[in-house]
Amino acid sequence: MTPISIVMTVYNRERYLKAAIESVLAQTYPNFELLIWDDGSTDNSLNIARNYAKLDPRIKALAAEHRGSGYSPGRTHLNFMLT
């Protein structure tokens, strides 16, 4: 099976994050990596992502400073920390 990458962007979405991650984990295609990009959340979103990353090696939590909705990480210098 060909591996795929799923990128999930998060900013202050602790209310929905667990359900979103569980939805990805419930898929039948097992060969993936889930990259959760936290855009400087001030709620518990990053901790939730980190906890899932500890439980499943396919999940990576990435923490960045808040850049806002106009920021495009693919077009500028990335300044983040893999957690």
MITIBA-937880 format. One record per residue (C-alpha): x, y, z; residue in three letters; residue number from 1. Coordinates in Angstrom, 2 decimals, decimal comma, padded with zeros to 5 digits. Example, Ala and Ser with C-alpha at 12.3 -4.5 7.8 and 13.67 -1.06 7.14 Angstrom:
MITIBA-937880
pt px = 012,30&py = -004,50&pz = 007,80&resn = ALA&resi = 1 $
pt px = 013,67&py = -001,06&pz = 007,14&resn = SER&resi = 2 $
END
This chain:
MITIBA-937880
pt px = 000,00&py = 000,00&pz = 000,00&resn = MET&resi = 1 $
pt px = 001,20&py = 003,46&pz = -000,84&resn = THR&resi = 2 $
pt px = 001,63&py = 005,67&pz = 002,25&resn = PRO&resi = 3 $
pt px = -000,21&py = 008,98&pz = 002,38&resn = ILE&resi = 4 $
pt px = 000,15&py = 012,10&pz = 004,51&resn = SER&resi = 5 $
pt px = -002,85&py = 013,79&pz = 006,06&resn = ILE&resi = 6 $
pt px = -002,37&py = 017,35&pz = 007,29&resn = VAL&resi = 7 $
pt px = -004,78&py = 018,70&pz = 009,88&resn = MET&resi = 8 $
pt px = -004,50&py = 022,37&pz = 010,80&resn = THR&resi = 9 $
pt px = -005,70&py = 023,41&pz = 014,25&resn = VAL&resi = 10 $
pt px = -006,23&py = 026,71&pz = 016,04&resn = TYR&resi = 11 $
pt px = -008,20&py = 026,64&pz = 019,29&resn = ASN&resi = 12 $
pt px = -010,33&py = 023,65&pz = 018,30&resn = ARG&resi = 13 $
pt px = -010,05&py = 021,44&pz = 021,38&resn = GLU&resi = 14 $
pt px = -013,82&py = 020,94&pz = 021,26&resn = ARG&resi = 15 $
pt px = -013,60&py = 019,18&pz = 017,87&resn = TYR&resi = 16 $
pt px = -010,07&py = 017,82&pz = 017,73&resn = LEU&resi = 17 $
pt px = -010,61&py = 014,44&pz = 019,38&resn = LYS&resi = 18 $
pt px = -013,49&py = 013,61&pz = 017,02&resn = ALA&resi = 19 $
pt px = -011,44&py = 014,70&pz = 013,99&resn = ALA&resi = 20 $
pt px = -008,47&py = 012,55&pz = 014,99&resn = ILE&resi = 21 $
pt px = -010,70&py = 009,58&pz = 015,83&resn = GLU&resi = 22 $
pt px = -012,31&py = 009,93&pz = 012,40&resn = SER&resi = 23 $
pt px = -008,92&py = 009,59&pz = 010,72&resn = VAL&resi = 24 $
pt px = -007,99&py = 006,63&pz = 012,91&resn = LEU&resi = 25 $
pt px = -011,27&py = 004,89&pz = 012,06&resn = ALA&resi = 26 $
pt px = -010,50&py = 004,79&pz = 008,34&resn = GLN&resi = 27 $
pt px = -009,82&py = 001,42&pz = 006,77&resn = THR&resi = 28 $
pt px = -006,60&py = 002,53&pz = 005,02&resn = TYR&resi = 29 $
pt px = -003,87&py = 002,01&pz = 007,65&resn = PRO&resi = 30 $
pt px = -000,76&py = 003,24&pz = 005,82&resn = ASN&resi = 31 $
pt px = -000,78&py = 006,96&pz = 006,62&resn = PHE&resi = 32 $
pt px = 000,82&py = 009,64&pz = 008,72&resn = GLU&resi = 33 $
pt px = -001,32&py = 012,28&pz = 010,36&resn = LEU&resi = 34 $
pt px = 000,43&py = 015,63&pz = 010,78&resn = LEU&resi = 35 $
pt px = -001,43&py = 017,90&pz = 013,17&resn = ILE&resi = 36 $
pt px = -000,26&py = 021,48&pz = 012,66&resn = TRP&resi = 37 $
pt px = -001,17&py = 023,62&pz = 015,67&resn = ASP&resi = 38 $
pt px = -001,12&py = 027,33&pz = 014,83&resn = ASP&resi = 39 $
pt px = -000,36&py = 028,64&pz = 018,31&resn = GLY&resi = 40 $
pt px = -003,57&py = 027,57&pz = 020,02&resn = SER&resi = 41 $
pt px = -004,26&py = 029,05&pz = 023,44&resn = THR&resi = 42 $
pt px = -006,59&py = 026,22&pz = 024,47&resn = ASP&resi = 43 $
pt px = -005,80&py = 022,53&pz = 025,02&resn = ASN&resi = 44 $
pt px = -005,54&py = 021,62&pz = 021,30&resn = SER&resi = 45 $
pt px = -001,78&py = 021,06&pz = 021,27&resn = LEU&resi = 46 $
pt px = -001,89&py = 018,85&pz = 024,37&resn = ASN&resi = 47 $
pt px = -004,63&py = 016,74&pz = 022,81&resn = ILE&resi = 48 $
pt px = -002,57&py = 016,33&pz = 019,63&resn = ALA&resi = 49 $
pt px = 000,55&py = 015,45&pz = 021,62&resn = ARG&resi = 50 $
pt px = -001,32&py = 012,83&pz = 023,63&resn = ASN&resi = 51 $
pt px = -002,54&py = 011,13&pz = 020,46&resn = TYR&resi = 52 $
pt px = 001,00&py = 011,29&pz = 019,03&resn = ALA&resi = 53 $
pt px = 002,25&py = 009,39&pz = 022,09&resn = LYS&resi = 54 $
pt px = -000,34&py = 006,68&pz = 021,50&resn = LEU&resi = 55 $
pt px = 000,07&py = 006,18&pz = 017,75&resn = ASP&resi = 56 $
pt px = 003,40&py = 006,47&pz = 015,88&resn = PRO&resi = 57 $
pt px = 001,56&py = 007,52&pz = 012,70&resn = ARG&resi = 58 $
pt px = 000,57&py = 010,80&pz = 014,36&resn = ILE&resi = 59 $
pt px = 002,92&py = 013,80&pz = 014,63&resn = LYS&resi = 60 $
pt px = 002,07&py = 017,04&pz = 016,45&resn = ALA&resi = 61 $
pt px = 003,66&py = 020,21&pz = 015,10&resn = LEU&resi = 62 $
pt px = 003,63&py = 023,41&pz = 017,14&resn = ALA&resi = 63 $
pt px = 003,99&py = 026,85&pz = 015,57&resn = ALA&resi = 64 $
pt px = 003,46&py = 030,43&pz = 016,61&resn = GLU&resi = 65 $
pt px = 000,06&py = 031,80&pz = 015,65&resn = HIS&resi = 66 $
pt px = 000,25&py = 033,22&pz = 012,13&resn = ARG&resi = 67 $
pt px = -003,42&py = 033,76&pz = 011,34&resn = GLY&resi = 68 $
pt px = -005,60&py = 032,63&pz = 008,47&resn = SER&resi = 69 $
pt px = -003,55&py = 034,36&pz = 005,76&resn = GLY&resi = 70 $
pt px = -000,38&py = 032,45&pz = 006,54&resn = TYR&resi = 71 $
pt px = 000,70&py = 029,76&pz = 004,12&resn = SER&resi = 72 $
pt px = 003,40&py = 027,47&pz = 005,54&resn = PRO&resi = 73 $
pt px = 004,25&py = 026,14&pz = 002,08&resn = GLY&resi = 74 $
pt px = 005,29&py = 029,56&pz = 000,80&resn = ARG&resi = 75 $
pt px = 007,36&py = 030,92&pz = 003,66&resn = THR&resi = 76 $
pt px = 010,09&py = 029,88&pz = 006,03&resn = HIS&resi = 77 $
pt px = 008,79&py = 027,31&pz = 008,49&resn = LEU&resi = 78 $
pt px = 009,52&py = 027,99&pz = 012,12&resn = ASN&resi = 79 $
pt px = 007,95&py = 025,13&pz = 014,05&resn = PHE&resi = 80 $
pt px = 008,83&py = 022,46&pz = 016,51&resn = MET&resi = 81 $
pt px = 008,08&py = 018,78&pz = 016,00&resn = LEU&resi = 82 $
pt px = 006,68&py = 017,49&pz = 019,27&resn = THR&resi = 83 $
END
